[in-house]
Structures are given as structure tokens and as C-alpha cells.
């Protein structure tokens, strides 16, 4: 029970990595605020997911808010404080992952949406939550970036730029907030099997075969990751086990993007 009686807001928590973190935190005694962009009823099993979180004997609140909208963010944070009286942990996971495309094919509107959700959304969430953490002189902020914010993975300049920006925002905040006992860290997932990743599977190709082939060639551990892999890392960074770690960029990607030159053929 590493997070007993803590309160966490997790953005983009309807499914995938966000919901995986929510479950892991709930298992460890944390009360959960699930943020979704749309109404929970639009997600298959939404009500069941809330019940699943509450089955760990913790409280769960689902709130609809667009993290790129300052008024909606402020309303969500206020409702969390009204319900729980504090915010111990903030997980900035909400993201808009566009389909791969070259720079010249990126519409201006799509560029704005990606940067607004991924980077501005992280800024707005921190801006609203940090004052409560400052008052408590305690807090854990974890920003979910991506390996593509470290090195180009696929043609998606706006997504990579937004995720790289999250990493610098992490380190700036960590420096500012360290004297107040607020830890700010960042996780960079690699290939994680979620509903969103299915978008990159070519039409007509078996999903399992596609990911096995892709990961065997490109990932040293020769397997894809799963939401639980990211949740385990987030649990460590959200707990007091990491109390002396701040400003860290933690890559959780099975060894990617490490590379090694192949030996010359004889």
C-alpha cells in the first residue's frame, strides 16, 4: 500500500496507459480522479471501470474536462479539492496522438491541437494543481512523455515536439519546486500496446503479428510494452520510495532507443 490515502488526478484516464496507472494506484490505496475528455458513457465499460477502481476500497471520481481548456481544468481541480480536500499526485497523461505524416502534410489545425493537448494541457494542469501542493509542502507530478520526444521514431514532428517540450517543462518545474518537497519527473514510454497504438497497424494485417515483428527488430528486449509496465514506473515515482528523485526522465521502452552497430560480416 505505497499510496495509502493519497489522492491522484490522472488525465486521459479512460483507457490505455492512464487507466492502467489508475488501477495500479488504486491497488496501492490511492483515491483516484479519472479525467476523460468525453463523457464516461461514451467508453465501453465506463461504469464498470469506476466500479473496478472502487473494488480496491478506495474512492473514485470521474470528471469530464478538456485539459487544453483553462476553465475546464480549473473546474476539475476545484471539484477534486471540494471532494477530497487535497491533491497529492498529478499524472499528466492526456495526449492527442495523430496519425504519422511528414511535416509538409501536417495541417495547421492539427499542429495546434497536438501542442494544445499534450504540452499546454500539462502546463495548465500544473498551474492549477501546484498551489495546493505548495501549501501542503508535498506533491508528486509525473508527466507522461514518449520516446519520440527523445529521438525521431516515426514522421510526426508535432507529436515529437510536444513530448520533448514536456520533458523540458518537467525539469524546469522540478528545479522550481524542489525546495517545497514537490517531486516532478517524466516517463517516456516506448511501444505500449493500447487501443491508440492500433492505428499504426496497416489495413488487413494481423495486429499481433505486426507488433511482434516490429518489436523483435527494433526493441532490445524483443517485446512490446503494456500499460502495466508504465504503471509500475509511475507507482515508484508517485511513492515515497522516490523522495530523492526529481527532474528525471525515465525511459520505459524495453531498451529502446538504444542501438548497437552490427558487427562486420566475415
MOZI-V351769 format. One record per residue. N is the residue number from 1. RES is the residue in one small letter. PSI is psi as a letter, one per 40 degrees, with the letter a starting at -180 (none if undefined). BURIAL is + if it has 16 or more other ideal C-beta (glycine too) atoms within 10 Angstrom, else -. D_FIRST is the distance of its C-alpha to the first C-alpha in whole Angstrom. Layout:
n = {N,N}
res = {RES,RES}
psi = {PSI,PSI}
burial = {BURIAL,BURIAL}
d_first = {D_FIRST,D_FIRST}
//
This chain:
n = {1,2,3,4,5,6,7,8,9,10,11,12,13,14,15,16,17,18,19,20,21,22,23,24,25,26,27,28,29,30,31,32,33,34,35,36,37,38,39,40,41,42,43,44,45,46,47,48,49,50,51,52,53,54,55,56,57,58,59,60,61,62,63,64,65,66,67,68,69,70,71,72,73,74,75,76,77,78,79,80,81,82,83,84,85,86,87,88,89,90,91,92,93,94,95,96,97,98,99,100,101,102,103,104,105,106,107,108,109,110,111,112,113,114,115,116,117,118,119,120,121,122,123,124,125,126,127,128,129,130,131,132,133,134,135,136,137,138,139,140,141,142,143,144,145,146,147,148,149,150,151,152,153,154,155,156,157,158,159,160,161,162,163,164,165,166,167,168,169,170,171,172,173,174,175,176,177,178,179,180,181,182,183,184,185,186,187,188,189,190,191,192,193,194,195,196,197,198,199,200,201,202,203,204,205,206,207,208,209,210,211,212,213,214,215,216,217,218,219,220,221,222,223,224,225,226,227,228,229,230,231,232,233,234,235,236,237,238,239,240,241,242,243,244,245,246,247,248,249,250,251,252,253,254,255,256,257,258,259,260,261,262,263,264,265,266}
res = {x,x,x,x,x,x,x,x,x,x,x,x,x,x,x,x,x,x,x,x,x,x,x,x,x,x,x,x,x,x,x,x,x,x,x,x,x,x,x,x,x,x,x,x,x,x,x,x,x,x,x,x,x,x,x,x,x,x,x,x,x,x,x,x,x,x,x,x,x,x,x,x,x,x,x,x,x,x,x,x,x,x,x,x,x,x,x,x,x,x,x,x,x,x,x,x,x,x,x,x,x,x,x,x,x,x,x,x,x,x,x,x,x,x,x,x,x,x,x,x,x,x,x,x,x,x,x,x,x,x,x,x,x,x,x,x,x,x,x,x,x,x,x,x,x,x,x,x,x,x,x,x,x,x,x,x,x,x,x,x,x,x,x,x,x,x,x,x,x,x,x,x,x,x,x,x,x,x,x,x,x,x,x,x,x,x,x,x,x,x,x,x,x,x,x,x,x,x,x,x,x,x,x,x,x,x,x,x,x,x,x,x,x,x,x,x,x,x,x,x,x,x,x,x,x,x,x,x,x,x,x,x,x,x,x,x,x,x,x,x,x,x,x,x,x,x,x,x,x,x,x,x,x,x,x,x,x,x,x,x,x,x,x,x,x,x}
psi = {g,e,f,h,e,i,h,h,h,h,i,f,e,d,a,b,d,d,d,d,d,d,d,d,d,d,d,f,e,h,h,h,h,h,h,i,d,i,i,d,e,e,h,h,e,d,d,d,d,d,d,d,d,e,e,e,f,i,i,h,h,h,h,h,i,h,e,e,h,d,d,d,d,d,d,d,d,d,d,d,d,d,d,e,e,i,h,d,h,h,h,g,e,h,i,h,h,i,i,h,i,i,d,e,e,h,i,d,d,d,d,d,d,d,d,d,d,d,d,d,d,d,d,d,d,d,d,d,d,d,d,d,d,d,d,e,f,h,i,h,h,h,h,h,b,i,d,e,e,d,i,h,d,i,g,g,d,d,d,d,d,d,d,d,d,d,d,d,d,d,d,d,d,d,d,d,e,d,e,e,f,h,h,h,i,h,h,g,i,b,h,h,h,i,d,d,d,e,d,e,h,i,h,e,h,h,d,d,d,d,d,d,d,d,d,d,d,e,h,d,e,f,i,i,i,i,d,d,d,d,d,d,d,d,d,d,d,e,i,e,d,f,e,e,h,i,e,i,h,h,h,g,f,f,e,i,f,i,i,h,h,i,i,i,i,none}
burial = {-,+,+,-,-,+,+,+,+,+,+,+,+,+,+,+,+,+,+,+,+,+,+,+,+,+,+,+,-,+,+,+,+,+,+,+,+,-,-,+,-,-,+,-,-,+,-,-,+,+,-,-,+,-,-,+,-,+,-,+,+,+,+,+,+,+,+,+,+,-,-,+,+,-,-,+,+,-,-,+,-,-,-,+,-,+,+,+,+,+,+,+,+,+,+,+,+,+,-,-,+,-,-,-,-,+,-,-,-,+,+,-,-,+,+,+,+,+,+,+,+,+,+,+,+,+,-,+,+,+,-,+,+,-,-,-,-,+,+,+,+,+,+,+,+,+,+,+,+,+,-,-,+,-,-,+,+,+,+,+,+,+,+,+,+,+,+,-,+,+,+,-,+,+,-,-,+,-,-,-,-,+,+,+,+,+,+,+,+,+,+,+,+,+,-,-,+,-,-,-,-,-,-,-,-,-,-,-,-,-,+,-,-,-,+,-,-,+,+,-,-,-,-,+,+,-,+,-,+,+,+,-,+,+,+,+,+,+,+,-,-,+,-,-,-,+,+,-,+,+,+,+,+,+,-,+,+,-,-,-,-,-,-,-,-,-}
d_first = {0,4,6,5,9,10,13,14,18,18,22,24,21,23,23,23,20,19,18,17,14,14,13,10,9,9,7,4,5,8,12,14,18,20,23,26,29,31,30,27,30,32,29,29,26,25,25,23,21,20,19,17,15,15,15,11,12,12,15,17,20,22,25,28,29,31,29,33,34,33,34,32,29,30,30,26,25,27,25,22,23,25,22,19,21,19,18,15,15,18,18,22,23,26,29,32,33,37,39,40,43,46,46,49,48,45,46,46,44,41,41,40,38,36,36,35,32,30,32,33,30,27,30,30,26,26,29,27,24,25,26,24,21,25,25,21,22,18,17,16,19,19,22,23,26,28,30,33,32,33,36,38,37,39,41,39,40,39,35,35,36,34,31,33,33,29,29,31,30,26,28,30,28,26,29,29,26,25,27,24,21,21,20,21,21,22,22,25,24,27,29,26,27,26,29,30,31,33,36,37,38,42,43,44,42,39,36,34,37,37,34,34,38,36,33,35,38,36,32,32,30,32,29,28,24,22,20,17,18,18,15,13,15,14,10,12,14,12,10,11,12,15,16,20,20,22,25,24,25,23,25,23,26,27,29,31,33,34,37,40,44,45,47,51,53,55}
//
